[in-house]
Amino acid sequence: MSQLNLSSEFMQYLVSYCGDPNIDNCDTVQLPPLNQLSKELGVSVAGLREQLEVAEALGLVEVKPRIGIRRLPYSFLPAVRQSLSYAVAFDQSYFSAYSDMRNHIEAAYWAEASRTLTRSDHEQLAHLMKIAWDKLRGQPIQIPHLEHRQLHLLIYSRLANPFVQGLLEAYWEIYEAVGLNLFADYNYLTQVWTYHQEMVDAISTGDYESGFKALVDHKDLLYHRPHLVDESNPEFIRS
């Protein structure tokens, strides 16, 4: 590990620092203040502060007034979020490319992810489906976007792979940023949630191949999503 070329002295320090040697779990630990780190690492406080800002943007540490610097458990999401947000702000066509990659990731990990879900997870999926249908069939109609996000992430939540988790979570953040959570044709939404129901039913009965087919079929709907419409259109739906 020491041979890896990390981008700063501070990040190298984060890799090795554990604090109290009696602590078994060193994922989350309190770090010394900057002036102490400056002396220990031989880096000016100003330079160290710049390195700290980078580490904070990457989600490696948390900095709070009167509390100090705390190393966080590793998550891939903050790094992906930073890069993806820039890419889509620069050119929204990058969203389509990222969405396509996400579809392949979900398809590739479906078999493993769906088989690792617990009975409690099955119950939670069924609960999300009930809420979603209640929203779609209620008056006024609501878009079950939160349930959409929670359902997909829950299916893949048992994977012990922080990179897959980070990529999938980042998708939903950018999905919201480009406005796909705001409105859609009602028939489109009904089709989407019918496929979701098939996926959830298949998981609960152990029919993973049928669930996979419903997953793949429902992915195709995004590419045929109706054009966004304005509020003067009677089919406009807002959550």
Backbone bond lengths (Angstrom), bond angles and torsions (degrees), N, CA, C in turn:
res aa  C-N    CA-C-N  psi(-1)  N-CA   C-N-CA  omega(-1)  CA-C   N-CA-C  phi
1 M - - - 1.445 - - 1.521 111.72 -
2 S 1.364 116.79 -33.86 1.452 120.48 -176.87 1.524 112.22 -66.42
3 Q 1.337 118.31 -17.16 1.452 121.35 -178.89 1.529 112.79 -84.43
4 L 1.340 117.48 -8.98 1.454 120.10 177.96 1.519 109.67 -66.93
5 N 1.317 115.87 139.04 1.465 121.06 -178.59 1.521 109.28 -91.76
6 L 1.340 116.62 87.78 1.449 120.89 178.63 1.527 109.58 -79.20
7 S 1.349 114.91 159.94 1.461 119.41 -169.04 1.521 114.55 -80.80
8 S 1.329 118.53 -9.45 1.464 119.22 -177.83 1.522 110.76 -157.96
9 E 1.332 114.60 160.75 1.460 120.09 175.98 1.531 110.81 -62.89
10 F 1.327 115.41 -35.12 1.462 119.40 -178.29 1.533 111.23 -66.23
11 M 1.330 117.34 -42.38 1.464 119.63 178.55 1.528 111.13 -65.48
12 Q 1.320 116.57 -38.76 1.459 119.94 176.78 1.526 109.97 -61.35
13 Y 1.329 115.88 -39.52 1.458 121.21 177.98 1.531 110.57 -63.46
14 L 1.338 116.41 -41.98 1.463 120.83 -179.84 1.525 111.82 -59.09
15 V 1.334 116.39 -36.76 1.460 120.85 -178.22 1.526 111.09 -62.70
16 S 1.317 116.70 -39.77 1.466 120.66 -170.91 1.527 113.97 -98.35
17 Y 1.342 117.93 -19.06 1.470 119.38 -172.34 1.516 111.64 -77.64
18 C 1.344 115.36 132.71 1.459 120.53 176.85 1.522 112.10 -124.94
19 G 1.310 117.27 -15.71 1.460 119.23 -179.62 1.511 111.02 77.17
20 D 1.312 117.46 -119.91 1.458 123.55 -179.30 1.529 109.84 -67.18
21 P 1.335 118.79 117.19 1.470 121.17 -178.55 1.523 112.98 -65.04
22 N 1.331 117.36 -13.88 1.463 120.79 179.58 1.531 112.48 -85.36
23 I 1.342 116.27 -5.93 1.456 120.54 179.39 1.526 109.15 -82.87
24 D 1.329 116.39 125.70 1.460 120.35 -179.65 1.521 111.90 -75.40
25 N 1.338 116.65 -41.68 1.462 120.90 -177.04 1.525 109.04 -102.13
26 C 1.341 115.61 112.54 1.457 120.41 -177.89 1.523 112.65 -100.95
27 D 1.324 117.71 12.06 1.464 119.45 -179.58 1.520 111.37 -60.14
28 T 1.330 116.65 -44.63 1.456 121.40 -178.15 1.522 109.05 -119.61
29 V 1.317 116.96 110.23 1.463 121.37 -179.72 1.523 109.99 -138.98
30 Q 1.321 114.53 154.73 1.456 121.06 176.04 1.519 108.77 -82.29
31 L 1.338 116.58 133.01 1.464 121.11 -179.75 1.524 110.80 -99.58
32 P 1.320 117.39 155.65 1.465 120.88 176.68 1.528 111.11 -62.28
33 P 1.332 117.98 160.21 1.469 120.69 178.12 1.532 111.21 -66.78
34 L 1.334 115.92 163.37 1.463 121.04 -174.55 1.522 113.36 -59.79
35 N 1.316 117.48 -40.08 1.469 118.39 -177.24 1.527 111.35 -64.37
36 Q 1.341 116.44 -34.88 1.465 120.03 176.38 1.529 110.46 -70.76
37 L 1.327 116.66 -42.34 1.458 120.64 178.33 1.523 111.01 -63.99
38 S 1.320 116.52 -37.08 1.459 120.83 179.67 1.526 111.14 -58.36
39 K 1.318 116.42 -44.80 1.462 120.82 179.33 1.536 110.75 -68.30
40 E 1.320 115.90 -41.24 1.459 120.23 -176.03 1.524 111.98 -68.56
41 L 1.354 116.76 -38.21 1.459 120.99 -175.66 1.519 113.15 -94.88
42 G 1.320 117.50 -10.94 1.458 119.93 -178.57 1.516 113.10 70.56
43 V 1.320 115.96 31.91 1.466 122.17 179.87 1.522 107.91 -122.25
44 S 1.329 116.77 139.40 1.459 119.92 -179.86 1.523 110.05 -61.66
45 V 1.332 115.35 154.87 1.467 119.78 179.10 1.523 109.94 -61.15
46 A 1.325 117.72 -39.37 1.469 121.18 179.41 1.533 110.74 -63.21
47 G 1.324 115.92 -45.08 1.463 119.85 179.34 1.518 111.62 -66.27
48 L 1.331 115.83 -38.62 1.458 120.96 179.84 1.528 110.58 -66.85
49 R 1.343 115.08 -36.23 1.464 118.83 178.94 1.528 110.98 -63.85
50 E 1.324 116.94 -37.48 1.467 120.74 177.09 1.535 110.55 -64.60
51 Q 1.330 116.34 -42.78 1.462 120.13 178.48 1.533 110.99 -65.38
52 L 1.321 116.08 -35.71 1.451 121.18 178.51 1.529 110.99 -64.98
53 E 1.328 116.39 -39.87 1.470 120.59 179.35 1.537 110.98 -62.27
54 V 1.320 116.33 -39.10 1.466 120.10 177.70 1.519 110.10 -65.20
55 A 1.321 116.51 -45.97 1.466 121.00 -179.77 1.524 110.78 -62.84
56 E 1.326 116.59 -36.23 1.466 120.00 178.79 1.530 110.71 -68.13
57 A 1.341 116.65 -41.08 1.467 120.58 178.24 1.524 111.33 -63.00
58 L 1.324 117.31 -31.13 1.462 121.92 179.03 1.531 112.48 -83.73
59 G 1.331 116.32 -0.33 1.455 119.59 178.50 1.511 114.32 76.11
60 L 1.327 116.84 19.07 1.463 120.08 -178.53 1.518 112.07 -83.92
61 V 1.338 116.30 -28.37 1.457 121.34 -179.69 1.522 109.89 -137.24
62 E 1.314 114.48 162.56 1.461 122.34 174.64 1.524 107.02 -123.78
63 V 1.325 116.77 133.08 1.458 121.06 -179.03 1.521 108.39 -121.44
64 K 1.342 116.01 122.26 1.455 120.52 -179.52 1.523 109.95 -132.12
65 P 1.344 116.56 141.72 1.468 119.91 177.42 1.526 110.88 -58.94
66 R 1.315 115.57 140.30 1.465 124.44 177.65 1.530 113.61 65.14
67 I 1.317 116.89 -2.00 1.473 120.19 176.71 1.515 110.26 -111.34
68 G 1.338 116.14 -41.17 1.454 120.55 177.15 1.517 112.98 103.98
69 I 1.328 115.01 -153.23 1.466 122.24 -174.32 1.526 109.15 -103.45
70 R 1.306 115.60 129.97 1.463 120.26 179.83 1.518 109.11 -129.15
71 R 1.332 116.73 127.58 1.448 120.11 175.08 1.526 109.06 -74.34
72 L 1.332 115.81 139.98 1.457 121.85 -177.44 1.522 110.94 -106.48
73 P 1.333 117.16 156.48 1.468 119.59 171.92 1.522 109.45 -58.58
74 Y 1.314 117.35 147.30 1.463 120.31 -174.97 1.526 111.61 -67.14
75 S 1.324 114.84 135.11 1.456 122.63 173.54 1.522 107.73 -139.97
76 F 1.331 116.02 136.01 1.467 121.44 178.88 1.520 111.78 -81.02
77 L 1.339 116.83 -19.14 1.461 121.63 -173.69 1.524 114.63 -56.97
78 P 1.335 120.47 -49.40 1.467 118.68 -176.06 1.526 113.94 -57.81
79 A 1.328 117.40 -40.79 1.462 120.41 179.52 1.523 111.12 -66.19
80 V 1.339 116.39 -42.57 1.466 120.45 178.87 1.521 109.99 -65.50
81 R 1.334 116.51 -42.25 1.463 121.23 -179.00 1.530 111.17 -57.97
82 Q 1.315 116.07 -44.99 1.471 120.22 -178.44 1.523 110.76 -61.30
83 S 1.319 116.75 -50.31 1.457 121.12 -176.43 1.520 111.79 -68.95
84 L 1.338 116.83 -43.23 1.459 120.92 -177.29 1.526 111.40 -67.44
85 S 1.320 117.13 -40.28 1.464 120.38 178.38 1.525 110.93 -60.72
86 Y 1.313 116.00 -42.67 1.465 119.63 177.63 1.523 110.53 -63.33
87 A 1.330 116.68 -45.94 1.467 121.09 -176.76 1.526 111.32 -59.39
88 V 1.335 116.55 -46.77 1.461 119.97 -177.02 1.526 111.53 -72.31
89 A 1.341 117.09 -33.69 1.460 119.43 175.21 1.523 110.59 -65.14
90 F 1.316 116.54 -34.90 1.462 122.11 179.62 1.526 111.42 -73.17
91 D 1.356 115.60 -40.94 1.466 120.72 -177.83 1.527 108.05 -156.30
92 Q 1.338 117.15 111.17 1.458 120.03 -174.81 1.525 113.28 -66.46
93 S 1.322 117.28 -14.86 1.465 118.41 177.51 1.529 111.11 -65.55
94 Y 1.328 116.91 -19.06 1.464 119.63 176.76 1.529 110.85 -63.55
95 F 1.336 117.17 -25.80 1.465 118.93 178.38 1.523 110.79 -62.30
96 S 1.322 116.75 -41.58 1.467 120.08 179.44 1.526 110.84 -61.84
97 A 1.332 116.07 -40.94 1.463 119.68 179.25 1.524 110.84 -65.28
98 Y 1.332 115.91 -42.02 1.465 119.43 179.76 1.526 110.63 -68.03
99 S 1.339 116.19 -39.84 1.455 120.77 178.18 1.527 111.10 -60.93
100 D 1.316 116.54 -40.06 1.458 120.45 178.42 1.528 110.83 -63.62
101 M 1.335 116.47 -42.03 1.463 120.00 177.56 1.515 111.05 -63.22
102 R 1.321 116.58 -42.35 1.469 120.82 178.94 1.521 110.83 -60.76
103 N 1.335 117.25 -40.09 1.465 120.29 178.36 1.522 111.33 -60.50
104 H 1.329 116.32 -41.70 1.466 120.41 179.21 1.535 110.75 -67.64
105 I 1.323 116.57 -36.39 1.464 119.94 178.68 1.525 110.53 -64.36
106 E 1.335 116.62 -47.53 1.456 119.28 -179.69 1.530 111.27 -62.40
107 A 1.337 116.13 -40.49 1.467 119.22 178.67 1.526 110.90 -64.46
108 A 1.332 116.76 -43.21 1.465 120.97 -176.82 1.525 111.87 -65.58
109 Y 1.324 117.43 -33.90 1.461 120.72 -175.48 1.524 113.51 -101.22
110 W 1.343 117.40 3.31 1.470 119.65 -177.00 1.527 112.11 -56.85
111 A 1.312 117.61 -51.26 1.461 120.77 -175.05 1.525 111.32 -58.54
112 E 1.317 116.22 -47.09 1.461 119.98 -179.48 1.521 111.46 -67.41
113 A 1.336 115.92 -45.73 1.469 120.33 -175.33 1.524 112.07 -66.14
114 S 1.321 117.16 -46.85 1.466 120.39 -175.16 1.520 112.05 -66.39
115 R 1.335 116.70 -30.86 1.469 120.39 -178.50 1.525 112.64 -78.91
116 T 1.316 117.65 -16.79 1.467 119.95 -178.33 1.526 112.63 -92.83
117 L 1.325 117.78 -4.42 1.457 120.79 -179.00 1.524 110.64 -71.08
118 T 1.317 115.44 145.39 1.461 121.74 -178.41 1.533 111.04 -93.74
119 R 1.321 115.73 172.08 1.464 119.78 176.77 1.535 110.31 -60.02
120 S 1.318 115.71 -38.19 1.466 119.70 177.41 1.531 111.07 -61.99
121 D 1.321 116.05 -39.11 1.471 120.04 176.92 1.530 110.49 -63.79
122 H 1.329 116.87 -41.48 1.467 121.16 178.38 1.526 110.16 -58.99
123 E 1.325 115.50 -42.15 1.466 119.80 179.90 1.522 110.99 -66.44
124 Q 1.323 116.21 -38.19 1.462 119.68 179.01 1.524 111.21 -67.88
125 L 1.324 117.28 -38.18 1.463 120.77 176.35 1.529 110.68 -61.93
126 A 1.329 116.18 -43.56 1.467 120.51 178.68 1.530 110.66 -63.65
127 H 1.322 116.34 -37.18 1.465 120.86 178.49 1.528 111.00 -65.91
128 L 1.316 116.81 -41.70 1.463 120.52 177.16 1.521 111.25 -62.96
129 M 1.327 116.43 -38.94 1.457 120.01 177.90 1.527 110.93 -62.74
130 K 1.321 117.59 -42.03 1.461 120.79 179.69 1.520 110.92 -61.65
131 I 1.334 116.41 -45.38 1.464 120.17 179.55 1.526 110.24 -61.64
132 A 1.333 116.05 -43.45 1.464 120.68 -178.45 1.524 111.51 -61.11
133 W 1.334 116.60 -47.04 1.466 119.65 179.78 1.523 111.33 -65.45
134 D 1.326 116.98 -37.82 1.470 119.92 177.36 1.528 110.83 -61.14
135 K 1.314 117.09 -39.45 1.461 120.69 178.89 1.525 110.99 -67.32
136 L 1.325 116.23 -44.66 1.461 120.16 -176.78 1.534 112.00 -69.45
137 R 1.317 116.91 -29.76 1.462 120.66 -176.79 1.523 112.95 -99.80
138 G 1.330 115.80 1.71 1.450 119.52 -177.82 1.514 112.82 -84.39
139 Q 1.325 115.28 176.89 1.460 122.77 175.42 1.532 107.97 -128.95
140 P 1.324 118.40 111.51 1.467 126.44 3.09 1.533 111.63 -78.59
141 I 1.325 115.04 160.60 1.464 121.02 176.72 1.527 108.99 -67.33
142 Q 1.318 116.30 139.15 1.463 122.12 175.29 1.528 109.04 -124.92
143 I 1.316 116.12 146.55 1.462 120.16 175.66 1.530 108.82 -83.95
144 P 1.309 118.19 123.00 1.475 120.59 179.92 1.531 111.94 -80.80
145 H 1.318 116.82 60.15 1.468 118.58 -177.16 1.520 111.73 -67.95
146 L 1.343 117.10 -45.00 1.466 119.15 -179.24 1.526 110.40 -58.69
147 E 1.324 116.67 -41.35 1.456 120.95 179.28 1.529 110.93 -67.24
148 H 1.346 116.38 -34.70 1.465 120.95 177.19 1.532 109.89 -60.88
149 R 1.306 114.66 -49.04 1.471 119.90 179.74 1.531 110.89 -63.02
150 Q 1.330 116.22 -48.42 1.464 120.20 -176.89 1.524 111.55 -62.98
151 L 1.327 116.97 -38.25 1.455 120.55 -178.47 1.527 111.32 -63.12
152 H 1.327 116.27 -49.87 1.463 119.42 -178.71 1.527 111.24 -64.34
153 L 1.326 116.98 -44.53 1.465 118.93 -178.19 1.523 111.34 -67.87
154 L 1.330 117.25 -33.92 1.463 119.76 178.48 1.526 111.36 -64.74
155 I 1.317 117.12 -39.32 1.467 120.33 -179.79 1.529 110.92 -58.85
156 Y 1.332 116.58 -33.71 1.473 120.40 -176.76 1.533 112.54 -104.28
157 S 1.325 116.48 11.12 1.464 120.32 -172.03 1.524 114.23 -72.36
158 R 1.324 117.97 -20.69 1.471 120.37 -177.01 1.529 112.72 -89.32
159 L 1.313 117.35 -3.23 1.461 119.57 178.08 1.526 110.02 -69.16
160 A 1.311 116.15 128.58 1.464 120.44 179.55 1.524 109.43 -88.31
161 N 1.330 115.27 59.59 1.463 120.65 -177.08 1.525 108.73 -142.29
162 P 1.339 118.15 99.62 1.469 120.21 -175.83 1.526 113.69 -64.70
163 F 1.326 117.01 -20.93 1.469 119.28 -178.80 1.525 110.56 -77.19
164 V 1.324 116.51 -41.32 1.464 119.99 174.87 1.525 109.44 -63.44
165 Q 1.323 116.78 -45.48 1.460 120.34 179.92 1.530 111.44 -59.00
166 G 1.329 116.43 -44.58 1.461 120.33 -179.34 1.513 112.76 -63.49
167 L 1.322 116.64 -41.94 1.465 120.91 -179.93 1.527 111.24 -65.39
168 L 1.328 117.11 -40.87 1.457 120.29 -179.13 1.525 111.61 -71.41
169 E 1.312 117.40 -40.79 1.463 120.33 178.37 1.524 111.04 -64.37
170 A 1.322 116.98 -40.05 1.468 120.56 179.82 1.521 110.99 -63.15
171 Y 1.328 116.87 -33.40 1.466 119.79 178.94 1.520 110.81 -58.38
172 W 1.336 116.46 -45.91 1.462 119.26 -176.56 1.518 111.76 -68.85
173 E 1.313 117.35 -31.75 1.461 118.96 176.89 1.526 111.07 -66.57
174 I 1.324 116.63 -43.40 1.463 119.19 -179.16 1.520 110.33 -74.89
175 Y 1.321 117.97 -28.94 1.468 123.11 174.86 1.532 109.39 -57.29
176 E 1.320 115.76 -43.58 1.458 120.44 177.52 1.522 111.04 -69.39
177 A 1.311 116.47 -39.36 1.464 120.60 -175.93 1.525 112.44 -64.13
178 V 1.330 117.22 -34.42 1.467 119.93 -179.56 1.524 111.68 -88.23
179 G 1.349 117.18 0.12 1.448 120.36 170.85 1.499 116.40 91.22
180 L 1.319 119.11 11.00 1.465 119.76 -178.41 1.521 112.85 -74.70
181 N 1.345 116.99 -10.68 1.458 119.79 176.97 1.526 112.82 -86.58
182 L 1.335 118.07 -4.29 1.451 120.26 -170.68 1.520 114.39 -86.16
183 F 1.311 117.78 -46.50 1.456 118.11 -176.51 1.520 111.32 -156.48
184 A 1.337 115.20 158.16 1.462 121.19 179.43 1.512 108.21 -168.23
185 D 1.303 116.25 162.47 1.449 122.27 176.10 1.533 109.49 -63.59
186 Y 1.330 116.33 138.29 1.466 120.72 -175.68 1.524 111.69 -62.82
187 N 1.313 117.56 -40.69 1.463 120.15 179.09 1.522 110.92 -62.37
188 Y 1.327 115.84 -38.15 1.473 120.73 177.04 1.526 109.99 -60.87
189 L 1.332 116.73 -47.58 1.458 120.59 -179.02 1.529 111.48 -62.12
190 T 1.319 116.15 -40.33 1.462 119.95 178.70 1.521 111.04 -62.51
191 Q 1.322 117.03 -40.86 1.466 120.56 177.52 1.527 111.25 -63.17
192 V 1.331 115.57 -44.80 1.466 120.52 -179.61 1.523 110.40 -57.18
193 W 1.335 115.97 -48.04 1.462 118.89 -175.28 1.524 112.64 -76.47
194 T 1.311 117.48 -21.45 1.469 119.71 171.37 1.522 109.96 -66.13
195 Y 1.332 116.33 -42.08 1.468 119.89 175.60 1.532 110.83 -64.54
196 H 1.332 116.36 -40.03 1.459 119.26 177.73 1.522 110.63 -60.53
197 Q 1.323 116.36 -40.85 1.459 119.74 178.69 1.523 110.89 -61.51
198 E 1.322 116.00 -41.37 1.465 120.08 178.02 1.525 110.75 -63.11
199 M 1.325 117.10 -40.14 1.459 120.86 178.78 1.531 111.23 -63.04
200 V 1.329 115.45 -47.71 1.461 120.27 -177.69 1.528 110.76 -66.03
201 D 1.326 117.47 -42.97 1.466 120.40 178.82 1.531 110.71 -62.06
202 A 1.333 116.02 -40.49 1.465 119.84 -179.45 1.524 111.24 -66.11
203 I 1.316 117.26 -39.77 1.466 120.89 178.13 1.522 110.19 -62.84
204 S 1.332 116.26 -44.40 1.467 119.79 -175.97 1.521 112.52 -67.04
205 T 1.329 117.00 -26.56 1.468 120.34 179.84 1.529 112.71 -99.17
206 G 1.331 116.85 -2.17 1.453 120.04 179.86 1.518 114.19 79.32
207 D 1.336 116.42 14.34 1.464 120.39 178.95 1.530 108.38 -92.26
208 Y 1.324 115.81 71.87 1.470 120.98 -169.44 1.527 112.80 -68.75
209 E 1.323 117.12 -28.25 1.467 119.37 178.71 1.528 111.32 -67.81
210 S 1.324 117.24 -41.31 1.463 120.41 176.79 1.525 110.02 -65.64
211 G 1.327 115.85 -37.77 1.466 119.47 177.16 1.513 111.43 -63.31
212 F 1.313 115.74 -39.87 1.475 119.93 178.78 1.529 110.72 -64.31
213 K 1.318 117.22 -41.02 1.467 120.41 178.71 1.529 110.52 -62.02
214 A 1.343 116.58 -42.61 1.466 120.07 178.43 1.524 110.50 -64.18
215 L 1.334 117.59 -37.92 1.464 121.27 177.62 1.520 110.62 -60.91
216 V 1.325 117.26 -49.23 1.465 121.69 -177.59 1.525 110.84 -65.23
217 D 1.324 116.75 -43.23 1.461 120.14 -179.82 1.524 111.49 -63.69
218 H 1.322 116.15 -37.90 1.470 118.99 -177.28 1.530 111.39 -74.16
219 K 1.329 117.87 -25.36 1.458 120.13 176.11 1.527 111.21 -63.72
220 D 1.313 116.52 -34.63 1.462 120.07 -178.66 1.521 112.25 -63.48
221 L 1.342 116.58 -23.27 1.463 119.33 -177.51 1.521 112.35 -65.23
222 L 1.334 117.13 -33.24 1.457 119.46 -178.24 1.521 111.27 -61.00
223 Y 1.321 116.44 -35.11 1.458 120.29 -179.50 1.528 111.89 -74.31
224 H 1.337 116.48 -16.43 1.460 120.80 178.42 1.526 110.85 -111.30
225 R 1.326 115.42 17.78 1.461 120.65 -179.38 1.512 110.15 -59.68
226 P 1.356 118.50 134.15 1.460 120.79 178.73 1.523 111.13 -59.50
227 H 1.333 116.48 151.03 1.454 120.27 177.45 1.515 109.91 -61.55
228 L 1.321 114.89 146.89 1.451 119.57 178.68 1.531 109.14 -63.06
229 V 1.316 115.89 142.33 1.456 120.96 -178.00 1.518 109.86 -121.72
230 D 1.341 116.68 164.30 1.458 118.20 -179.37 1.520 110.37 -95.63
231 E 1.337 115.79 174.86 1.454 120.96 -171.89 1.526 112.83 -68.65
232 S 1.321 118.84 -15.60 1.451 120.43 178.24 1.524 111.93 -74.58
233 N 1.315 116.40 -16.02 1.462 121.24 178.95 1.521 108.98 -79.35
234 P 1.355 120.22 128.88 1.453 121.81 -178.22 1.522 113.44 -64.29
235 E 1.342 117.61 -16.96 1.467 119.65 178.83 1.524 112.40 -89.29
236 F 1.348 116.00 0.52 1.458 120.01 178.82 1.520 108.99 -65.55
237 I 1.312 116.61 131.22 1.462 121.70 -178.91 1.515 108.00 -130.23
238 R 1.296 118.25 130.50 1.461 121.69 178.26 1.532 108.60 -124.53
239 S 1.308 115.02 140.49 1.466 118.32 179.54 1.518 109.92 -76.20
